[in-house]
Amino acid sequence: MKTIYNIKNLPILLVFLLISTTVKTQNQWSLTRCIDYAVENNIDLNISYNQIDLQKDNLIESKADLFPDLNMGTGLNLNYGRNIDGNSNAITYDPTLSNNYWINSSVNIFQGLVKYNTISFNKFMLSARREETSYIKNKLIFSVLTSYYMLLYTTGLKAVAQSQVELSKMQFERMQKLVDVGRESPITVQDLKSQWAGDKLSLTRAENNVSKSLLDLKQLLRLDANQDFTIDSLNISAFSIIEKQDVDSLYNRAVNILPEIKKQEYLFKASEKDLSVAKGGISPRVYVSAGFNTGYYDGDSLSFNSQITSNQNPWINMGVVIPIFNNATVYSRIKRKQIAVKDQQLALEKQYDILYTEIWKAIDELQSAENEYYSALELYEFSDLSLKNVTKKLETGLASTTDYQVAKQRYTFAKATLLKAQLIYMMRKQMLEFYKTGDWSHLGV
């Protein structure tokens, strides 16, 4: 009986097909999507963004400190007992009421360039904060990349284990049919059934490892435990070998772009400016201040407006403050800042050494991964051929179940080793690309 579709229902069918395809796509997370989501929702990274905003405020405050301050106020005083009369300047014991108004401003003309050095210090600290944020972001991306590859690896092992279960089941069922017709020994079937059970146990362990890897990635992304989550498989078939890298040339390139290096360089420059600020404490301070005040006194025959006008007292003041002895606090502070500069210089040199060692190690590990890949590929090819030959011999009675089990285990190990070698090499290659560019743009981020 033929099924007849109504033309009018076609748009509805297309809508349902589109929805199902969209849902499937949304549930599958690519590496780029995982990284973007992690960058957006990571707590440490967002805290680092807040620290940048805080340092911006510090810089604005230090710049604003170049301008004069300006304050105004008023005060109401009610005095009892012996007091000076505000009108006659005579001693009086009557209650007196006065109301004062004032406004003043002051500015430092010179203070050893403390304010300008403070601005420079805050600029370098802001740059260091930004580089710190980039460093945290890069570490987060690398953690996501590692977790993503680990999930791919465990998923691949699960697929290998699943294929072995299916292969064992097929061989068991085939031998069972031969036993039923009297062409094979029951002992052979029992051995194959035992291998089948062992393969199912291996599959269970592989599934548990996938669940653990999936949980680790979901926790890194801060996803709900019950949220549907699957990842896209990378195109491992597009595996390619890159040419060998030179340690010194790659280091000279990375040292000028990596945020962990630039952060230490900015911190070193900031420590030098902080030392200059401390040295400004031994410099004389030249200041200018000016103000205006007036007042009203109760009991005066003049009106409020007349008193405010007649009692005006504008003033201006200029002075010099020369530090002579302040309990050695200024010199102690300078000494501490000098030590801080030395510490920052050592921290910068240490970061240079760490980076050189990391690049050296990364290149060596990439070469080792390449060698391991070729060895694993050769092992896989021979193991695959060996399993096929043993399978044929088992079917014709020329090989025992023990020979078959050994060949199958060797094939499983070779396939898992090849998958691991491919993924490790791809990760090492991604790391070297990071050292070249200072970011993860080659991942599509």
N, C-alpha and C positions, 0 to 999 in steps of 0.2 A: 504494500500500500504506500503510495507516494504521499509525502508531506507537502502540503500547499501553504506557502507563506503569503500573507496579505501584504501587498505593497505599502499599505498605510502604516503597517507596523514596523517597517524598515527603519525609519528615523529613531523609534524607541529602542530597537535592537542596537543601533549604532551608538546611542547614548550610553546604554548599559555596557557595551564593549569598551567605550572610551573611559567610563568611570572605573571599570575593573583594571584597565591598563594603567590609569593614573594612580590608583591605589597601590598597585604592585610596584610602580616606579618610586612612589613616596616611601614605601617600606624598605626599599633597597638603598643603602647609604654608600655612596662612593667615598674614596679617600678624601677628596676635596671637601665634600659635604661634612664629613666627620671633623676635619680640621677647622672649617669655618664655624661649626657649631661649638666646638671646644673653645675656640678663641673668644667667641661671644659670651660664653657662660662660665668660663673659668674664674673662680673666686680670686686666686692669687693675682691673676692678670688684671682684673678689675680693681683690686686694691692698689696695684701699681699705677693704674691710670689716675686713681684718686691722689696718689702721692705726687704725680706730675702737676695736677691742679693746685695742690697745696704749695708746691715749690714756685709755681707761677705767681701765687699770691705773695710769697716771700720776696720775689723779684720786684713786683709792683710796689710793695711796701718800702723796699730799699730805695727805689727810684723816687718815690714820693717824699722820702726823708731829705732830699735836696732842697725842697721848698720850705719857706718859713712856716712856722706854726702860727695859728691864729685862734685866740680864745676870748670869750667874753662872759660876763656874769654880773650878778647883782647880789646884794646882801642887806638884810634888815636886822638892825641891832637895837635892842631895848636894854638900857643899863639902869641899875639901881645903886644907891649909895654914892660914895665919893666918886666923882667923875668930872670930866672937863666939859663945860658947856660949849656946844658947837657954834654958838652964835657969838658969845662974848669971850670965849677962851678962859673964863673964870671957873674956879672950883665950885661945884654945886653938888647938893645931896638930893636933888629932885630927880625923878625918873626922866631919862632922856631917850628920844627915839631918833634914829638916823637910818637913812636908806642910801646905799652906795651903788654905783654902776661903774663897770670897768671893762676895758678891752685892751689886749696886749698881743704882741707878736715878737718872735725872736728867731734868729737864724745864725748858724755857725758859718763864718766867713772862711775859716781854715782850721783843719784839725788833722793834719798829716795825711790827707787824702783817704781818710777812713771810710767815708761814705761812698766814694767812687770805687774803692777796692771791695767794699761790701756788695755793690752792684755787680761787679765782675765775678765775685765769689758765687753769688746767687745765679748768675748766668751759667757758669760752669756746672753748678749743682743741678740746674734744670736740664742741661744737656746730658749729664750723667744719669739723671732719672729717666730720661727718654731712652737712653741706651740700655739701661737696666730693664725697662719694659720690653724692649726689643729682644733682649736676652731671654727673659722669662717666656716671651711668646715663642721664640725658637725652641726652647727646651720643651715647651708644651707640644709643639708640632712634632718634634722628634719622638716624644712619648706616645702620641697618637699614632705616628707612623710605625713605631715598634709594635704597639699593641695590635694595630691593624694587620701587620705582617704575621704576627703570631697567630691571630685568628685565621688567617689564610692558611698558615702551615698546619694547624690542628684540623682545619676543615679538609685539607688535602689528605692528611693521614686518615681521617675518617672515611674519605672516599676510597682510599687504598684498602682499608680494613673491610669496607662494605663489598668491594670487588672480590676480596679473598673469601668472604662468607658465601657469596654467590657461586664462586668457583668450587668451593668445598661442597656446597649443597648439590651442585650439578654432578660432581664426580660421585658423591654418595648415592644419589638417585640412579645414576647410570650403573654403578656396581650392584646396587640392590636388584635391578632388573636382571643382571647377569646371574646373580645368586639364585633368583627365583626360577631360572631356567636351568640351573645346575652347571653353569659355565664358570663360576667363580666361587672362591671360598668365603664363607661367612666371616672369617677372621679379617679378611681384607676390608669388608664392609664396616666392621666394628672399628678398625683403625681409621678409616675415612670419617666415620661418624665422630670419633674422638677428635680428629683434626677440625671437623666442622664446629664442634663445641668450643674448642680452643680459639678458633677464629671469631666466633660470636662473642667470647669473652674479650678478645682484643678490640672488637668493634664497640663493645660497651665502654671500655676504658677510653677509646678514642672519642666517643660521644661525650664522656665526662670531661675530657680535656677541652673539647669545643665549648662546652657550657662554661667552663672556668675562664677560657679566653674571651668568650662573649661577655661574661660578667665583668671582667677587668676593663674591657673597652667601654661598656655602658657606664661603669662607675667613673671612668676618666672623662666621659662626655657629660656626666651628671644626668643620665636618663633614668626614668622610672624602671623598676625591676620588671614590671609586667608589660612594658612597652614593646610592641612588635619591632624587631630590629634584625635586619639581614644586611650583609655587605656585598658589594659587587666584587667579582673576582677580577684580579688584575690580569692583563694580557701577558702571562708568563711565556707564552709561545714566541713573543716578540723579544726574547732574551738576546742581548747583544753584548759583546766584549768591547771595552774601551781601551785606548792605548795607555801604556804605563805612564804614571805621573811622576814629576820631579819634586822632591820634598821642598827644596829651597825656593823654587819658582812659585809653587803653590802657597808656601808660607808668606813670601813677600807680597803676594796678592791678597791673602786673607788678613794679614795683619793691619791693612789699611781700611778694611770694611767691616770686620766682625764687631758686633756691639760690645762683647765682653772686653775687648781691647780698648775700644774707644771710651767705654765707661771708665776704665782705670786711668786713661790719659786725662779725661776731664776731671776726675777726682784728684789727680796729681796737680793739675793747674789750679783747682779750687783750693787745695791746701796751701799753695804758694800765695794766693790772694788772701787767705785767712791769716797767714803769717804777716803779710803787709798790714792787715787791719790791726793785728796785735802790736806791731811796731809803731803804728800811728798813736798808740797810747802814750808814748814818751814825747810826742810833739806838742808844742804850745797850741792852745785853742783860742782863736780870735772870734768873738761873737758880737752881734749887734742885737739890741732889743729896743722896742718902743711900745708905748702904751698911752692910754687915755682913761681918766677916771673923773667922776663927779659925784655929787651927793646932795641929799636933802636932809635938813635937820628940823625936827619938830620944835616949835616955839619961836622960830624966826618970823619976823614981820613980812618977809618977802614971800611971794607965792612959790608954788612948787616949780613952775617953769622958770621963774626968775632965779631960784636957787640953783637949778640944774645948769643954767647958763653961766651964772657968776662963779660957781664952785668948780668949774672945769680945770683939769690939771693934766695937760698933755706932757709926755716925757719921752726922752730917748737916751739910750745908754749903750756904750761900746766898751768892751773890756778884753783883757788877755788873761788866760789862765795857764800858768806854767807849772807842770807837774814836777815836784822835787822829791817827795818821798810819800809813797802810798803802801807802806808795809811790804814792799818788794813784789806786790801782786802783778804789776805790769811786766817786770822782767821775768817773773816765773811763767806768766802766760806766753811770753815770747819764746821762752825755752821749750815749753810744751808744744807750741806750734812748729818750732824747728824740728823737733823729734817727729811730729806728725808728718811733715814734709818728707823726711827720710823714710818713714814707714810706707808712705804712698809710693815713693819711688821704688822701693823694694817690692811692693805689691804689684806694680806695673811690670817690673822685670820678671817677677814670678809668673805673671800671666803670659808674658812673651814665651817663657820656657814651656808653660803648660800647652800653649797653642802649638808650638813646634813639635812637642812630643805627641800631641793628639793627631796632627797631620801625618807625622812619620808613622805612627801606629796605624792610622786609617789606610795609608797607601800599602803598608805591609799586609794588613788584613785583607785588603782588596786583592792583592796578588795571591795570598793564600786561598781566598775564596775562589779565585779563578782556577787555580790548580786543583782544588777540591772538586770544582764543578766538572772539569774534564775527566778526573778519575771516577767521579760518581756516574757520569754519562757512560763511560766505558763499562763500569760494573753493571749498570742497568741494561745495556745492550746485550752483554753476555748472559746476565741472569734471565732476561726475557727469553733469549734463545734456548737456554738450558731448561727453563720451565716448559717451554713448548715441546722440546725433545723428550723430556721425562714424562710429560702428559701422554704423548703418543706411545711411549714404551709401556706406561701403566695400562693403557687401554688394550695393548696387545699382550700383556702379561710378561713383558721383558724387564719391568722395573717394579720394585716393591713400594708399598705405601710409605715406607721410611724415606726412600729416595725421593718420592714425590713431595713429602713434607719438607725435607731439607731444601729442595729446589724452590718450593713455594716460599719458604721463610727467607731464602736468599733473595728472591725476587722482591718480596715485600720490603726487606731492608734496603735494597738498592733503589727502589722507587721512592721510598721516604727520604733516603739520603740525597737523591737527585733533587727532589723538591726543596729540601732544606738548603742545599748548595745554591740553587737558583735564587731563592728568596734572600739568603744572606748576601750573595753577590749584588743583587739589586739594591739592598739597603746600603751596602758599602759604597756603591756607585752614587746613590742619592746623597750620601754624606759628603763625598768629594765634590759633587756639584754645589753643595751648600758652602763649602770652603771657598769655592770660586766666586760665588755671588754674594754671600753673606745673608741670603734669605732662602726661602723654599718656593720661589716662583716657578721653578722647574716642575713642581708638583701640581701646578695650576692654581696655587693659592694666591 
